[in-house]
Amino acid sequence: MISQTTHKSVIFSEPFQLPEFETPLPAGTYDVETEEEVLKGNVHTALRRIATTLRIRNGAAIERHPVNPEHLDAAWERDQRAARVAGVPPANRASVPLWVQNIPADDSR
């Protein structure tokens, strides 16, 4: 099995809640790791998400917590809507979609 890991930074301007955590997480920048399995077909290459992990700084240590990507995406969308309503300048908000599918180049073409 071939897999790849992609990294994204997600900015939350307000504290946010995920079902995987008992208490809200503080506003800030979070690193998200997405591990995907590469599925090679005769014509196309596809990716299947295996795991999504939220990296949280706890003092000097970094903790990795598995999260449901749909929950994380919904929390990020709520934060973005609240930021627009509050008038937070676009430079302080993420400008790319949270989940982007990366397909490796096929050198055999």
HUJO-V110655 format. One record per residue. RES is the residue in one letter. SS is DSSP state (a for helix, b for strand, c for the rest). PHI is phi in radians with two decimals (none if undefined). OMEGA is omega as a letter, one per 20 degrees, with the letter a starting at -180 (none if undefined). Layout:
BEGIN
((RES,SS,PHI,OMEGA) (RES,SS,PHI,OMEGA))
END
This chain:
BEGIN
((M,c,none,r) (I,c,-1.70,r) (S,b,-2.34,r) (Q,b,-2.42,r) (T,b,-2.08,r) (T,b,-1.93,a) (H,b,-2.13,r) (K,b,-2.34,r) (S,b,-1.83,a) (V,b,-2.11,a) (I,b,-1.82,r) (F,b,-1.92,a) (S,c,-1.55,r) (E,c,-2.30,r) (P,c,-1.00,a) (F,b,-2.47,a) (Q,c,-2.06,r) (L,c,-2.13,a) (P,c,-1.03,a) (E,c,-1.29,a) (F,c,-2.12,a) (E,c,-1.29,a) (T,c,-2.09,r) (P,c,-1.10,r) (L,b,-1.60,a) (P,c,-1.26,r) (A,c,-1.05,r) (G,b,2.64,r) (T,b,-1.74,a) (Y,b,-2.14,r) (D,b,-1.60,r) (V,b,-2.09,r) (E,b,-1.88,r) (T,b,-2.11,r) (E,b,-1.73,a) (E,b,-2.27,r) (E,b,-1.58,r) (V,b,-1.53,r) (L,b,-1.93,a) (K,b,-1.61,r) (G,c,-1.98,r) (N,c,-1.19,a) (V,c,-1.99,a) (H,c,-2.14,r) (T,b,-1.93,a) (A,b,-2.20,r) (L,b,-2.13,r) (R,b,-2.10,a) (R,b,-1.17,r) (I,b,-1.74,a) (A,b,-2.71,r) (T,b,-2.21,a) (T,b,-2.20,r) (L,b,-1.74,r) (R,b,-1.64,a) (I,b,-2.14,r) (R,b,-1.37,r) (N,b,-2.20,a) (G,c,1.22,r) (A,c,-1.49,a) (A,b,-1.60,r) (I,b,-2.04,r) (E,b,-1.73,r) (R,b,-1.95,a) (H,b,-2.14,r) (P,b,-1.16,r) (V,c,-2.37,r) (N,c,-1.41,a) (P,a,-1.08,r) (E,a,-1.18,r) (H,a,-1.13,r) (L,a,-1.13,r) (D,a,-1.10,r) (A,a,-1.13,r) (A,a,-1.11,r) (W,a,-1.14,r) (E,a,-1.10,r) (R,a,-1.06,r) (D,a,-1.11,r) (Q,a,-1.15,r) (R,a,-1.09,r) (A,a,-1.12,r) (A,a,-1.16,r) (R,a,-1.12,r) (V,a,-1.10,a) (A,a,-1.37,r) (G,c,1.37,r) (V,c,-1.17,a) (P,c,-1.00,a) (P,a,-1.00,a) (A,a,-1.11,a) (N,a,-1.65,r) (R,c,-1.99,r) (A,c,-1.12,a) (S,c,-1.96,r) (V,c,-2.15,r) (P,c,-1.03,a) (L,c,-1.12,a) (W,c,-1.95,r) (V,c,-2.14,r) (Q,c,-1.46,r) (N,c,-1.81,r) (I,c,-1.94,a) (P,c,-1.09,r) (A,c,-1.20,r) (D,c,-1.71,a) (D,c,-1.34,a) (S,c,-1.49,a) (R,c,-1.37,none))
END
